[in-house]
Amino acid sequence: MSRHGFPKGKTLGAGVIDGRNIWRSDLNAVAALLGQLAEQINAEQLIVQPSCSLLHVPVSLEAEHKLDRELVHALAFADEKLDEIAVLTAALGKHDPSALAKLEQSAEAVARFKQLSGKGTDSCRFGRPVGKGATITQRSFRRAPYNSAK
């Protein structure tokens, strides 16, 4: 686009929110990317959207009462991903103060999760199986060879 431009009368759907994982997006990094795109095309030609349908993720975090609080802040299900899209759209070129505040909150949540990830806490070990799942090993993810005797 920087070399050839973007055609007038067309719309660019920027699939910048990952629709296949459950993790919160780093909205500051995504906003920076969208800012680069907005420098090259008219803002009316840019639509912020997920990378795919959100049917791959659970609907909402509202029912998740048993998860560790820090983990909940690191997750984004379909409803939360739609909120991320709304924040990015509001922040795009308009410098909306509430959207900018939400970008800052997102950055803090992502930083907290990165700090905790792999270290664990008393109530939750991020990235490590806990409880019944603790018996899962790398071998659990390998299929046995096909047995032709069956």
Buried (B, 14 or more C-beta within 10 A) or exposed (E): EEEEEBEEEEEBEBEBBBBEBBEBBBBBEBBEEBEEBBEEBEEEBBEBBBBEEBEBBBEEBEEEEEBBEBBBBBBBBBBBBBEBBEBBBBBBEEEBEEBBEBBEEBBEBBEEBEEBBEEEEEEBBBEEEEEEEEEEEEEEEEEEEEEEEE
